[in-house]
């Protein structure tokens, strides 16, 4: 499917290319991954979260799943959802700042959760208490249907979701951050 989840795979590949194009190395190591087996129980992401790259500590996970289409009520073609680990309010702060600063045409619905779950690959990391950011654009009528084709992609929205992911990750990879202090 072009949207589920060709769009997320293209998003991750585009992020990798953009980070390489900067010619700069961020302070933190970035690992770009695409998994298979999501529909069969998050098989790929579960394996990776149980066996991290080079046995390193995973600081966070950014997940793109279905980032190229619109819900039927998205008349402006710019709505998306950002689910994230509630203790990391910096994720929402960065997204709001970057949307404004870079003039991205995105109407983000922020959905903080103590432990974001669901059927997408971020859940494999969340269940291990690894903070997550999970972007999705909508559930169009072609969800899980054979007519999920590229001619239905909202390219501007998909590009803006990729841009906000890049900007957020760049900020997180080049600064110190952590969970918010509780009052």
WOSULLIN-V446956 format. One record per pair of residues at least 12 apart in sequence whose ideal C-beta (glycine too) atoms are under 10 Angstrom apart, sorted by the first residue. I is the first residue (numbers start at 1). GAP is how many residues later the second one is. D is the distance in whole Angstrom. If there is no record, write none. Layout:
i=I gap=GAP d=D
i=I gap=GAP d=D
This chain:
i=1 gap=65 d=9
i=1 gap=67 d=10
i=1 gap=68 d=10
i=1 gap=141 d=8
i=1 gap=142 d=8
i=1 gap=143 d=8
i=1 gap=144 d=8
i=1 gap=145 d=8
i=1 gap=146 d=9
i=1 gap=147 d=3
i=1 gap=148 d=8
i=1 gap=149 d=10
i=2 gap=64 d=10
i=2 gap=66 d=7
i=2 gap=67 d=8
i=2 gap=140 d=9
i=2 gap=145 d=10
i=2 gap=146 d=5
i=2 gap=147 d=5
i=2 gap=148 d=4
i=2 gap=149 d=8
i=2 gap=150 d=7
i=2 gap=151 d=6
i=3 gap=62 d=9
i=3 gap=63 d=5
i=3 gap=64 d=8
i=3 gap=65 d=5
i=3 gap=66 d=5
i=3 gap=133 d=10
i=3 gap=134 d=8
i=3 gap=135 d=9
i=3 gap=136 d=9
i=3 gap=137 d=7
i=3 gap=139 d=7
i=3 gap=140 d=8
i=3 gap=141 d=10
i=3 gap=145 d=5
i=3 gap=146 d=9
i=3 gap=147 d=9
i=3 gap=149 d=7
i=3 gap=150 d=7
i=3 gap=151 d=9
i=3 gap=155 d=9
i=4 gap=34 d=9
i=4 gap=35 d=9
i=4 gap=61 d=7
i=4 gap=62 d=5
i=4 gap=63 d=10
i=4 gap=64 d=9
i=4 gap=65 d=9
i=4 gap=116 d=10
i=4 gap=132 d=10
i=4 gap=135 d=9
i=4 gap=136 d=9
i=4 gap=138 d=9
i=4 gap=139 d=6
i=4 gap=140 d=7
i=4 gap=141 d=9
i=4 gap=144 d=6
i=5 gap=29 d=9
i=5 gap=30 d=10
i=5 gap=33 d=7
i=5 gap=34 d=9
i=5 gap=58 d=10
i=5 gap=59 d=8
i=5 gap=60 d=5
i=5 gap=61 d=6
i=5 gap=62 d=9
i=5 gap=63 d=10
i=5 gap=115 d=9
i=5 gap=116 d=9
i=5 gap=131 d=10
i=5 gap=143 d=10
i=6 gap=60 d=10
i=6 gap=61 d=10
i=6 gap=62 d=8
i=6 gap=142 d=8
i=6 gap=143 d=10
i=6 gap=144 d=8
i=6 gap=147 d=9
i=7 gap=57 d=7
i=7 gap=58 d=8
i=7 gap=59 d=6
i=7 gap=60 d=5
i=7 gap=61 d=4
i=7 gap=62 d=8
i=7 gap=129 d=10
i=7 gap=130 d=8
i=7 gap=141 d=10
i=7 gap=143 d=9
i=7 gap=146 d=7
i=7 gap=147 d=9
i=7 gap=148 d=10
i=7 gap=150 d=10
i=7 gap=151 d=6
i=7 gap=154 d=9
i=7 gap=155 d=9
i=8 gap=26 d=8
i=8 gap=30 d=10
i=8 gap=55 d=7
i=8 gap=56 d=4
i=8 gap=57 d=5
i=8 gap=58 d=7
i=8 gap=59 d=6
i=8 gap=60 d=9
i=8 gap=112 d=9
i=8 gap=113 d=9
i=8 gap=127 d=8
i=8 gap=128 d=9
i=8 gap=129 d=10
i=8 gap=150 d=10
i=8 gap=153 d=10
i=8 gap=154 d=10
i=9 gap=25 d=5
i=9 gap=26 d=10
i=9 gap=55 d=8
i=9 gap=56 d=10
i=10 gap=24 d=10
i=10 gap=54 d=9
i=10 gap=57 d=9
i=10 gap=58 d=8
i=10 gap=143 d=9
i=10 gap=148 d=8
i=10 gap=152 d=8
i=11 gap=23 d=10
i=11 gap=51 d=9
i=11 gap=52 d=10
i=11 gap=53 d=4
i=11 gap=54 d=9
i=11 gap=56 d=6
i=11 gap=57 d=9
i=11 gap=124 d=8
i=11 gap=147 d=7
i=11 gap=148 d=9
i=11 gap=150 d=7
i=11 gap=151 d=5
i=11 gap=154 d=7
i=11 gap=155 d=9
i=12 gap=20 d=5
i=12 gap=21 d=7
i=12 gap=22 d=6
i=12 gap=50 d=8
i=12 gap=51 d=9
i=12 gap=52 d=6
i=12 gap=150 d=9
i=12 gap=153 d=9
i=13 gap=19 d=7
i=13 gap=21 d=8
i=13 gap=149 d=10
i=14 gap=18 d=10
i=14 gap=50 d=10
i=14 gap=144 d=9
i=14 gap=145 d=8
i=14 gap=148 d=5
i=14 gap=149 d=9
i=14 gap=151 d=9
i=14 gap=152 d=8
i=15 gap=15 d=8
i=15 gap=17 d=6
i=15 gap=47 d=8
i=15 gap=49 d=9
i=15 gap=147 d=7
i=15 gap=148 d=10
i=15 gap=150 d=6
i=15 gap=151 d=6
i=15 gap=154 d=7
i=15 gap=155 d=10
i=16 gap=14 d=8
i=16 gap=15 d=10
i=16 gap=16 d=4
i=16 gap=17 d=10
i=16 gap=18 d=10
i=17 gap=15 d=9
i=18 gap=144 d=8
i=18 gap=145 d=9
i=18 gap=147 d=10
i=18 gap=148 d=5
i=18 gap=151 d=10
i=18 gap=152 d=9
i=19 gap=13 d=8
i=19 gap=147 d=8
i=19 gap=150 d=8
i=19 gap=151 d=8
i=19 gap=154 d=8
i=20 gap=12 d=10
i=22 gap=144 d=10
i=22 gap=148 d=8
i=24 gap=146 d=9
i=24 gap=150 d=9
i=25 gap=148 d=9
i=25 gap=149 d=10
i=26 gap=143 d=8
i=26 gap=144 d=7
i=26 gap=145 d=10
i=26 gap=146 d=9
i=26 gap=147 d=4
i=26 gap=148 d=5
i=26 gap=149 d=9
i=27 gap=145 d=10
i=27 gap=146 d=6
i=27 gap=147 d=6
i=27 gap=148 d=8
i=27 gap=149 d=9
i=28 gap=31 d=7
i=28 gap=32 d=9
i=28 gap=141 d=9
i=28 gap=144 d=8
i=28 gap=145 d=5
i=28 gap=146 d=8
i=28 gap=147 d=9
i=28 gap=148 d=10
i=29 gap=24 d=8
i=29 gap=25 d=8
i=29 gap=27 d=7
i=29 gap=28 d=10
i=29 gap=30 d=9
i=29 gap=144 d=8
i=30 gap=32 d=10
i=30 gap=139 d=7
i=30 gap=140 d=9
i=30 gap=142 d=10
i=30 gap=143 d=6
i=31 gap=17 d=9
i=31 gap=21 d=8
i=31 gap=22 d=5
i=31 gap=23 d=9
i=31 gap=25 d=8
i=31 gap=27 d=8
i=31 gap=30 d=10
i=32 gap=30 d=10
i=33 gap=12 d=8
i=33 gap=15 d=6
i=33 gap=20 d=8
i=33 gap=28 d=9
i=33 gap=88 d=9
i=34 gap=30 d=10
i=34 gap=87 d=9
i=35 gap=12 d=8
i=35 gap=13 d=7
i=35 gap=14 d=10
i=35 gap=28 d=10
i=35 gap=86 d=6
i=35 gap=89 d=9
i=37 gap=84 d=9
i=38 gap=27 d=8
i=38 gap=81 d=7
i=38 gap=82 d=7
i=38 gap=83 d=6
i=38 gap=85 d=10
i=38 gap=86 d=9
i=39 gap=80 d=8
i=39 gap=105 d=9
i=41 gap=78 d=9
i=41 gap=83 d=10
i=42 gap=76 d=10
i=42 gap=77 d=8
i=42 gap=78 d=8
i=42 gap=79 d=6
i=42 gap=80 d=9
i=42 gap=81 d=6
i=42 gap=82 d=5
i=42 gap=83 d=10
i=42 gap=85 d=9
i=43 gap=78 d=10
i=43 gap=81 d=9
i=44 gap=77 d=7
i=44 gap=80 d=9
i=45 gap=16 d=8
i=45 gap=18 d=8
i=45 gap=75 d=9
i=45 gap=76 d=4
i=45 gap=77 d=8
i=45 gap=78 d=8
i=45 gap=79 d=4
i=45 gap=80 d=7
i=46 gap=75 d=8
i=46 gap=77 d=9
i=46 gap=78 d=4
i=46 gap=79 d=9
i=46 gap=81 d=8
i=46 gap=82 d=10
i=47 gap=77 d=8
i=48 gap=13 d=9
i=48 gap=73 d=9
i=48 gap=76 d=7
i=48 gap=77 d=9
i=49 gap=12 d=8
i=49 gap=72 d=9
i=49 gap=73 d=10
i=49 gap=74 d=9
i=49 gap=75 d=4
i=49 gap=76 d=5
i=49 gap=77 d=9
i=49 gap=78 d=8
i=49 gap=79 d=5
i=49 gap=81 d=7
i=50 gap=74 d=8
i=50 gap=78 d=8
i=52 gap=73 d=10
i=52 gap=76 d=10
i=52 gap=78 d=9
i=57 gap=73 d=9
i=58 gap=67 d=7
i=58 gap=70 d=8
i=58 gap=72 d=5
i=58 gap=73 d=9
i=59 gap=71 d=8
i=59 gap=72 d=7
i=59 gap=113 d=8
i=59 gap=114 d=9
i=59 gap=118 d=9
i=59 gap=119 d=9
i=60 gap=24 d=9
i=60 gap=25 d=8
i=60 gap=28 d=8
i=60 gap=31 d=8
i=60 gap=62 d=10
i=60 gap=65 d=8
i=60 gap=70 d=6
i=60 gap=71 d=5
i=60 gap=72 d=7
i=60 gap=73 d=7
i=60 gap=108 d=10
i=60 gap=109 d=9
i=60 gap=112 d=7
i=60 gap=113 d=10
i=60 gap=117 d=9
i=61 gap=24 d=9
i=61 gap=55 d=10
i=61 gap=60 d=8
i=61 gap=61 d=6
i=61 gap=62 d=10
i=61 gap=63 d=8
i=61 gap=64 d=4
i=61 gap=65 d=8
i=61 gap=67 d=10
i=61 gap=69 d=6
i=61 gap=70 d=7
i=61 gap=71 d=5
i=61 gap=72 d=7
i=61 gap=73 d=8
i=62 gap=22 d=10
i=62 gap=29 d=9
i=62 gap=60 d=8
i=62 gap=63 d=10
i=62 gap=69 d=10
i=62 gap=70 d=8
i=62 gap=71 d=5
i=62 gap=72 d=8
i=62 gap=73 d=8
i=62 gap=103 d=6
i=62 gap=104 d=10
i=62 gap=106 d=7
i=62 gap=107 d=6
i=62 gap=110 d=9
i=63 gap=20 d=9
i=63 gap=53 d=9
i=63 gap=55 d=10
i=63 gap=57 d=6
i=63 gap=58 d=5
i=63 gap=59 d=4
i=63 gap=60 d=9
i=63 gap=61 d=9
i=63 gap=62 d=8
i=63 gap=63 d=10
i=63 gap=69 d=6
i=63 gap=70 d=7
i=63 gap=71 d=4
i=63 gap=72 d=7
i=63 gap=73 d=9
i=63 gap=102 d=9
i=64 gap=56 d=9
i=64 gap=57 d=9
i=64 gap=58 d=10
i=64 gap=69 d=10
i=64 gap=70 d=8
i=64 gap=71 d=5
i=64 gap=72 d=8
i=64 gap=73 d=9
i=64 gap=94 d=9
i=64 gap=97 d=7
i=64 gap=98 d=8
i=64 gap=101 d=7
i=65 gap=53 d=9
i=65 gap=54 d=9
i=65 gap=55 d=4
i=65 gap=56 d=7
i=65 gap=57 d=8
i=65 gap=69 d=7
i=65 gap=70 d=8
i=65 gap=71 d=5
i=65 gap=72 d=9
i=66 gap=14 d=10
i=66 gap=54 d=8
i=66 gap=69 d=9
i=66 gap=70 d=5
i=66 gap=71 d=6
i=66 gap=72 d=7
i=66 gap=73 d=7
i=66 gap=74 d=8
i=66 gap=77 d=8
i=66 gap=82 d=9
i=66 gap=92 d=10
i=67 gap=13 d=7
i=67 gap=68 d=6
i=67 gap=69 d=7
i=67 gap=70 d=5
i=67 gap=71 d=9
i=67 gap=86 d=10
i=67 gap=87 d=9
i=67 gap=90 d=8
i=67 gap=91 d=5
i=67 gap=92 d=10
i=67 gap=93 d=9
i=67 gap=94 d=5
i=67 gap=95 d=7
i=67 gap=98 d=9
i=68 gap=69 d=6
i=68 gap=70 d=9
i=68 gap=72 d=9
i=68 gap=80 d=10
i=68 gap=82 d=9
i=68 gap=84 d=8
i=68 gap=85 d=4
i=68 gap=86 d=6
i=68 gap=87 d=7
i=68 gap=88 d=10
i=68 gap=89 d=7
i=68 gap=90 d=4
i=68 gap=91 d=9
i=68 gap=93 d=8
i=68 gap=94 d=10
i=69 gap=67 d=10
i=69 gap=68 d=6
i=69 gap=69 d=5
i=69 gap=70 d=8
i=69 gap=71 d=4
i=69 gap=72 d=9
i=69 gap=73 d=8
i=69 gap=74 d=8
i=69 gap=79 d=8
i=69 gap=83 d=6
i=69 gap=84 d=7
i=69 gap=85 d=6
i=69 gap=88 d=8
i=69 gap=89 d=9
i=70 gap=67 d=7
i=70 gap=68 d=5
i=70 gap=69 d=10
i=70 gap=70 d=7
i=70 gap=82 d=9
i=70 gap=83 d=10
i=70 gap=84 d=6
i=70 gap=87 d=7
i=71 gap=66 d=8
i=71 gap=67 d=4
i=71 gap=68 d=6
i=71 gap=69 d=7
i=71 gap=70 d=10
i=72 gap=66 d=8
i=72 gap=67 d=9
i=72 gap=68 d=8
i=72 gap=69 d=7
i=73 gap=65 d=9
i=74 gap=33 d=8
i=74 gap=63 d=8
i=74 gap=64 d=6
i=74 gap=66 d=9
i=74 gap=80 d=9
i=74 gap=83 d=9
i=76 gap=29 d=8
i=76 gap=31 d=7
i=76 gap=81 d=10
i=77 gap=28 d=8
i=77 gap=30 d=10
i=77 gap=60 d=9
i=77 gap=61 d=10
i=77 gap=77 d=5
i=77 gap=79 d=7
i=77 gap=80 d=6
i=78 gap=26 d=9
i=78 gap=27 d=5
i=78 gap=28 d=6
i=78 gap=29 d=5
i=78 gap=30 d=9
i=78 gap=59 d=9
i=78 gap=76 d=9
i=78 gap=78 d=8
i=78 gap=79 d=6
i=78 gap=82 d=7
i=78 gap=83 d=10
i=79 gap=27 d=8
i=79 gap=28 d=5
i=79 gap=29 d=8
i=79 gap=30 d=7
i=79 gap=58 d=7
i=79 gap=59 d=7
i=79 gap=78 d=8
i=80 gap=26 d=6
i=80 gap=27 d=7
i=80 gap=28 d=6
i=80 gap=29 d=7
i=80 gap=55 d=6
i=80 gap=56 d=7
i=80 gap=57 d=5
i=80 gap=58 d=8
i=80 gap=77 d=7
i=80 gap=78 d=10
i=80 gap=80 d=8
i=80 gap=81 d=6
i=80 gap=84 d=9
i=81 gap=27 d=7
i=81 gap=28 d=5
i=81 gap=29 d=8
i=81 gap=30 d=6
i=81 gap=53 d=8
i=81 gap=54 d=7
i=81 gap=55 d=5
i=81 gap=56 d=8
i=81 gap=57 d=8
i=82 gap=13 d=6
i=82 gap=14 d=10
i=82 gap=24 d=9
i=82 gap=26 d=5
i=82 gap=27 d=7
i=82 gap=28 d=5
i=82 gap=29 d=7
i=82 gap=30 d=9
i=82 gap=51 d=6
i=82 gap=52 d=7
i=82 gap=53 d=6
i=82 gap=54 d=8
i=82 gap=79 d=9
i=82 gap=82 d=8
i=82 gap=83 d=9
i=82 gap=86 d=9
i=83 gap=26 d=9
i=83 gap=27 d=8
i=83 gap=28 d=5
i=83 gap=29 d=8
i=83 gap=30 d=6
i=83 gap=33 d=5
i=83 gap=34 d=9
i=83 gap=35 d=8
i=83 gap=37 d=9
i=83 gap=39 d=7
i=83 gap=40 d=10
i=83 gap=43 d=9
i=83 gap=49 d=7
i=83 gap=50 d=8
i=83 gap=51 d=4
i=83 gap=52 d=8
i=83 gap=53 d=8
i=84 gap=26 d=7
i=84 gap=27 d=7
i=84 gap=28 d=6
i=84 gap=29 d=8
i=84 gap=32 d=7
i=84 gap=38 d=9
i=84 gap=42 d=10
i=84 gap=47 d=7
i=84 gap=48 d=6
i=84 gap=49 d=5
i=84 gap=50 d=7
i=84 gap=51 d=9
i=84 gap=84 d=10
i=85 gap=27 d=7
i=85 gap=28 d=7
i=85 gap=29 d=7
i=85 gap=30 d=7
i=85 gap=31 d=6
i=85 gap=37 d=9
i=85 gap=40 d=9
i=85 gap=41 d=7
i=85 gap=44 d=9
i=85 gap=45 d=8
i=85 gap=46 d=4
i=85 gap=47 d=6
i=85 gap=48 d=8
i=85 gap=49 d=10
i=85 gap=94 d=8
i=86 gap=25 d=9
i=86 gap=26 d=4
i=86 gap=27 d=6
i=86 gap=28 d=5
i=86 gap=29 d=9
i=86 gap=30 d=9
i=86 gap=45 d=9
i=86 gap=93 d=9
i=86 gap=94 d=9
i=87 gap=25 d=9
i=87 gap=27 d=8
i=87 gap=28 d=10
i=87 gap=42 d=10
i=87 gap=44 d=7
i=87 gap=91 d=9
i=87 gap=92 d=4
i=87 gap=93 d=6
i=87 gap=94 d=10
i=87 gap=95 d=9
i=88 gap=24 d=9
i=88 gap=43 d=5
i=88 gap=44 d=9
i=88 gap=45 d=8
i=88 gap=84 d=9
i=88 gap=89 d=8
i=88 gap=90 d=8
i=88 gap=91 d=6
i=88 gap=92 d=7
i=89 gap=21 d=10
i=89 gap=23 d=8
i=89 gap=90 d=9
i=89 gap=91 d=5
i=90 gap=41 d=9
i=90 gap=78 d=9
i=90 gap=81 d=9
i=90 gap=82 d=8
i=90 gap=85 d=9
i=90 gap=87 d=5
i=90 gap=88 d=8
i=90 gap=89 d=9
i=90 gap=90 d=7
i=91 gap=19 d=9
i=91 gap=21 d=8
i=91 gap=40 d=7
i=91 gap=41 d=9
i=91 gap=42 d=5
i=91 gap=77 d=7
i=91 gap=80 d=10
i=91 gap=81 d=8
i=91 gap=86 d=9
i=92 gap=16 d=9
i=92 gap=18 d=5
i=92 gap=19 d=10
i=92 gap=20 d=7
i=92 gap=41 d=9
i=92 gap=76 d=10
i=93 gap=75 d=10
i=93 gap=78 d=10
i=93 gap=84 d=10
i=93 gap=87 d=10
i=94 gap=39 d=9
i=94 gap=70 d=9
i=94 gap=73 d=7
i=94 gap=74 d=5
i=94 gap=75 d=9
i=94 gap=76 d=10
i=94 gap=77 d=5
i=94 gap=78 d=7
i=94 gap=81 d=10
i=94 gap=83 d=9
i=95 gap=13 d=6
i=95 gap=15 d=7
i=95 gap=38 d=8
i=95 gap=40 d=9
i=95 gap=69 d=6
i=95 gap=70 d=9
i=95 gap=72 d=8
i=95 gap=73 d=6
i=95 gap=76 d=10
i=96 gap=12 d=8
i=96 gap=14 d=8
i=96 gap=68 d=10
i=97 gap=70 d=9
i=97 gap=71 d=9
i=97 gap=74 d=9
i=98 gap=65 d=8
i=98 gap=66 d=6
i=98 gap=67 d=10
i=98 gap=68 d=9
i=98 gap=69 d=4
i=98 gap=70 d=6
i=98 gap=72 d=9
i=98 gap=73 d=8
i=99 gap=61 d=8
i=99 gap=64 d=9
i=99 gap=65 d=6
i=99 gap=68 d=9
i=101 gap=66 d=8
i=102 gap=58 d=9
i=102 gap=61 d=7
i=102 gap=62 d=8
i=102 gap=64 d=10
i=102 gap=65 d=7
i=103 gap=57 d=10
i=104 gap=52 d=10
i=104 gap=53 d=10
i=104 gap=55 d=9
i=104 gap=56 d=5
i=104 gap=57 d=9
i=104 gap=59 d=6
i=104 gap=60 d=6
i=104 gap=63 d=8
i=105 gap=51 d=7
i=105 gap=52 d=8
i=105 gap=54 d=10
i=105 gap=55 d=6
i=106 gap=29 d=10
i=106 gap=31 d=10
i=106 gap=50 d=10
i=106 gap=51 d=7
i=106 gap=54 d=5
i=106 gap=55 d=7
i=106 gap=57 d=9
i=106 gap=58 d=6
i=107 gap=50 d=10
i=108 gap=27 d=9
i=108 gap=52 d=10
i=108 gap=53 d=9
i=108 gap=56 d=8
i=109 gap=27 d=10
i=111 gap=23 d=9
i=111 gap=25 d=10
i=113 gap=13 d=8
i=113 gap=19 d=9
i=113 gap=21 d=10
i=114 gap=12 d=9
i=114 gap=15 d=10
i=115 gap=12 d=7
i=115 gap=13 d=10
i=115 gap=14 d=7
i=115 gap=16 d=10
i=115 gap=17 d=9
i=116 gap=15 d=9
i=116 gap=16 d=5
i=116 gap=17 d=9
i=116 gap=18 d=6
i=117 gap=15 d=10
i=118 gap=16 d=8
i=118 gap=18 d=9
i=120 gap=12 d=10
i=120 gap=14 d=6
i=120 gap=15 d=10
i=120 gap=16 d=8
i=121 gap=13 d=8
i=122 gap=12 d=4
i=122 gap=13 d=10
i=122 gap=14 d=10
i=131 gap=41 d=10
i=131 gap=46 d=10
i=131 gap=47 d=9
i=131 gap=48 d=8
i=133 gap=31 d=10
i=133 gap=32 d=8
i=133 gap=35 d=7
i=133 gap=36 d=9
i=133 gap=39 d=9
i=135 gap=26 d=5
i=135 gap=27 d=9
i=135 gap=29 d=8
i=135 gap=30 d=6
i=135 gap=33 d=10
i=136 gap=25 d=9
i=137 gap=16 d=10
i=137 gap=17 d=7
i=137 gap=20 d=6
i=137 gap=21 d=7
i=137 gap=23 d=10
i=137 gap=24 d=7
i=138 gap=16 d=9
i=138 gap=19 d=9
i=140 gap=12 d=7
i=140 gap=14 d=10
